[in-house]
């Protein structure tokens, strides 16, 4: 049996003496999209930081492509095939759009190039000479996604994929993610739009106070609206 692309098993982590993750299990198969859900402060970003090696684990295991990566430095984990679109976008404000895209690029034969990123987000081609600080929030999110793709990852992680964006821009971001998922890129995504996540993702994991309290497919999520209300305090996703 092929190993999952990403697997967390019983992962525990802490900030100093404060334990924040308690035995988190999470699996992202190759080519799939998985949503990580939960209210603010429930451990979603901490889980991502732990995956990326920015926070050491205290117990459990993290495997990427079957290889244990816990304890690796963050740059090695990134080069192993994880691209991050961080919360708040964090584009380089004093670099142009073009420079942001090529600054951390890791070319691969048949992989992501400037031309492919521009095809996905034509607005970035139009704004190529503008500084990151001159972009709108939506343009910065497109740039953050494009920058991550230019590293040619096997797994794309997005923390708050559409937070604070206008409705039209959110639609464009979800359409781009659907395109990436259809092309076979594995995705782990955090967002508050449960309806959009239920359309994009194969599987959903809900965290509460650093513990997995619910997991299931999109069909399971739609069939269990009480779980959405109980753990997320959001309206149930549309069928």
C-alpha positions as CSV (number, residue, x, y, z in Angstrom):
1,X,0.0,0.0,0.0
2,X,1.3,3.5,-0.9
3,X,2.1,5.6,2.1
4,X,0.1,8.9,2.5
5,X,1.9,12.0,1.3
6,X,1.6,13.5,4.8
7,X,0.7,11.7,8.0
8,X,0.6,13.0,11.6
9,X,0.2,10.3,14.2
10,X,-0.4,11.2,17.8
11,X,1.4,14.6,17.5
12,X,1.8,16.6,20.7
13,X,3.4,20.0,20.8
14,X,3.8,22.9,23.2
15,X,4.9,26.5,23.5
16,X,7.2,26.4,26.5
17,X,5.3,24.7,29.3
18,X,1.9,25.2,27.6
19,X,0.7,22.1,25.7
20,X,-1.3,23.1,22.7
21,X,-1.6,19.9,20.6
22,X,-2.8,16.6,22.2
23,X,-2.3,13.5,20.0
24,X,-3.3,15.0,16.7
25,X,-3.9,12.5,13.8
26,X,-4.1,13.8,10.3
27,X,-3.6,12.2,6.9
28,X,-3.3,13.9,3.4
29,X,-3.1,11.3,0.6
30,X,-1.3,12.2,-2.6
31,X,-3.5,14.3,-4.9
32,X,-6.2,14.9,-2.3
33,X,-7.5,18.0,-0.5
34,X,-8.0,18.1,3.2
35,X,-9.5,20.8,5.3
36,X,-8.3,21.6,8.9
37,X,-11.2,23.3,10.7
38,X,-11.8,24.8,14.1
39,X,-12.5,28.1,15.8
40,X,-9.8,30.6,16.4
41,X,-7.1,29.5,18.9
42,X,-7.9,25.8,18.6
43,X,-4.6,24.7,17.2
44,X,-4.8,24.9,13.4
45,X,-1.9,27.3,12.8
46,X,0.1,25.4,15.5
47,X,-0.5,22.2,13.6
48,X,0.9,23.8,10.5
49,X,3.9,25.2,12.3
50,X,4.6,21.8,13.7
51,X,4.4,20.2,10.2
52,X,6.8,22.7,8.9
53,X,9.4,22.2,11.7
54,X,8.8,25.7,13.2
55,X,7.6,24.1,16.4
56,X,9.2,20.8,17.7
57,X,6.9,17.9,18.5
58,X,6.9,16.4,22.0
59,X,5.4,13.1,21.0
60,X,4.1,11.3,18.0
61,X,5.4,11.2,14.4
62,X,5.2,13.3,11.2
63,X,5.9,11.6,7.9
64,X,6.2,13.1,4.5
65,X,6.1,10.5,1.7
66,X,6.7,7.8,4.3
67,X,9.8,9.5,5.7
68,X,9.9,10.8,9.3
69,X,10.5,14.5,9.2
70,X,10.1,15.5,12.8
71,X,13.3,17.3,13.9
72,X,14.3,18.4,10.4
73,X,15.0,22.1,10.0
74,X,12.3,24.1,8.3
75,X,14.3,24.7,5.1
76,X,14.8,21.0,4.6
77,X,11.1,20.3,5.1
78,X,10.3,23.0,2.6
79,X,12.7,21.5,0.1
80,X,11.3,18.1,0.6
81,X,8.1,19.3,-1.1
82,X,5.9,21.5,1.1
83,X,4.8,24.9,-0.1
84,X,3.2,27.3,2.5
85,X,0.8,30.1,1.9
86,X,0.9,31.7,5.4
87,X,-1.8,33.5,7.3
88,X,-1.5,37.2,6.5
89,X,0.2,36.4,3.1
90,X,3.6,37.8,4.2
91,X,4.8,38.8,0.7
92,X,8.0,40.7,0.5
93,X,6.8,44.3,0.5
94,X,9.9,45.9,-1.0
95,X,10.2,43.4,-3.9
96,X,8.2,43.5,-7.1
97,X,5.7,40.8,-8.0
98,X,8.2,39.3,-10.4
99,X,10.9,39.3,-7.7
100,X,8.6,37.8,-5.1
101,X,7.9,34.9,-7.5
102,X,11.5,34.1,-8.5
103,X,13.2,34.8,-5.1
104,X,12.5,31.4,-3.7
105,X,11.7,29.5,-6.9
106,X,13.0,25.9,-7.3
107,X,12.6,25.0,-11.0
108,X,11.8,21.5,-12.0
109,X,11.4,20.0,-15.4
110,X,7.7,20.2,-16.3
111,X,7.0,22.0,-13.1
112,X,5.7,25.5,-12.2
113,X,7.1,28.4,-14.1
114,X,6.3,32.1,-14.2
115,X,4.2,31.5,-17.3
116,X,2.1,28.9,-15.5
117,X,1.6,31.1,-12.5
118,X,0.6,34.0,-14.8
119,X,-1.9,31.6,-16.5
120,X,-3.4,30.8,-13.1
121,X,-3.4,34.4,-12.0
122,X,-3.3,36.8,-15.0
123,X,-3.4,39.7,-12.6
124,X,0.1,38.9,-11.4
125,X,1.4,39.3,-15.0
126,X,-0.3,42.7,-15.2
127,X,1.2,43.8,-11.9
128,X,4.7,42.2,-12.4
129,X,6.6,45.4,-11.9
130,X,4.7,46.6,-8.8
131,X,6.0,46.3,-5.3
132,X,4.4,43.8,-2.9
133,X,3.3,46.7,-0.7
134,X,1.4,48.2,-3.6
135,X,-0.9,45.2,-4.1
136,X,-4.5,44.7,-2.8
137,X,-5.1,42.0,-0.3
138,X,-6.5,39.7,-3.0
139,X,-3.5,40.3,-5.2
140,X,-1.2,39.6,-2.3
141,X,-2.9,36.3,-1.7
142,X,-2.6,35.4,-5.4
143,X,1.1,36.3,-5.1
144,X,1.5,34.2,-2.0
145,X,0.0,31.2,-3.7
146,X,2.1,31.8,-6.8
147,X,5.3,32.1,-4.7
148,X,4.5,28.8,-3.0
149,X,3.8,27.1,-6.4
150,X,7.2,28.3,-7.8
151,X,8.9,26.0,-5.3
152,X,7.2,23.1,-7.1
153,X,5.7,21.5,-4.0
154,X,4.0,18.1,-3.8
155,X,1.9,19.5,-0.9
156,X,0.4,23.0,-0.8
157,X,-0.6,24.3,2.7
158,X,-2.8,27.4,3.0
159,X,-3.5,29.0,6.4
160,X,-6.7,31.1,6.1
161,X,-6.9,30.8,2.4
162,X,-9.5,33.6,1.8
163,X,-9.6,35.5,5.1
164,X,-10.4,39.2,4.7
165,X,-10.9,39.0,0.9
166,X,-13.7,40.4,-1.1
167,X,-16.3,37.9,-2.4
168,X,-15.2,38.1,-6.0
169,X,-11.6,37.5,-5.0
170,X,-12.6,34.6,-2.8
171,X,-14.3,33.0,-5.7
172,X,-11.2,33.3,-7.8
173,X,-9.0,31.8,-5.1
174,X,-11.4,28.8,-4.7
175,X,-11.5,28.3,-8.5
176,X,-7.6,28.3,-8.5
177,X,-7.5,25.8,-5.7
178,X,-10.0,23.6,-7.5
179,X,-7.8,23.8,-10.6
180,X,-4.7,22.8,-8.6
181,X,-6.5,19.9,-7.0
182,X,-7.8,18.7,-10.4
183,X,-4.2,18.8,-11.6
184,X,-3.2,16.4,-8.9
185,X,-1.6,18.7,-6.3
186,X,-2.2,17.7,-2.7
187,X,-3.7,20.5,-0.6
188,X,-4.1,21.1,3.2
189,X,-6.2,24.1,3.8
190,X,-7.5,26.2,6.7
191,X,-10.4,28.5,6.1
192,X,-13.7,29.5,7.7
193,X,-15.9,29.0,4.5
194,X,-17.2,25.5,5.3
195,X,-19.4,25.4,2.2
196,X,-16.5,26.1,-0.1
197,X,-14.3,23.6,1.7
198,X,-17.0,21.0,1.4
199,X,-16.9,21.4,-2.4
200,X,-13.1,21.4,-2.6
201,X,-12.0,18.9,-0.1
202,X,-12.2,15.1,0.2
203,X,-11.8,15.0,4.0
204,X,-12.2,17.3,7.0
205,X,-10.5,17.4,10.4
206,X,-11.9,19.5,13.2
207,X,-9.7,20.7,16.0
208,X,-10.9,21.8,19.4
209,X,-8.4,22.9,22.1
210,X,-5.6,21.0,20.3
211,X,-7.5,17.7,19.9
212,X,-9.2,16.1,16.9
213,X,-12.9,16.1,17.8
214,X,-14.4,15.2,14.4
215,X,-13.2,13.9,11.1
216,X,-15.0,12.7,7.9
217,X,-15.7,13.3,4.3
218,X,-17.6,16.2,2.8
219,X,-20.7,14.0,2.6
220,X,-20.3,13.2,6.3
221,X,-19.9,16.9,7.1
222,X,-23.1,17.8,5.2
223,X,-24.9,14.9,6.9
224,X,-23.9,16.1,10.3
225,X,-24.7,19.8,10.6
226,X,-24.7,19.5,14.4
227,X,-21.0,18.9,14.2
228,X,-20.5,22.1,12.3
229,X,-22.6,24.1,14.8
230,X,-21.1,22.4,17.8
231,X,-17.5,22.7,16.9
232,X,-17.3,25.6,14.5
233,X,-20.3,27.8,15.4
234,X,-21.0,28.3,11.7
235,X,-23.9,27.6,9.5
236,X,-24.0,24.2,8.0
237,X,-22.5,23.9,4.5
238,X,-24.8,23.9,1.5
239,X,-25.6,20.5,-0.1
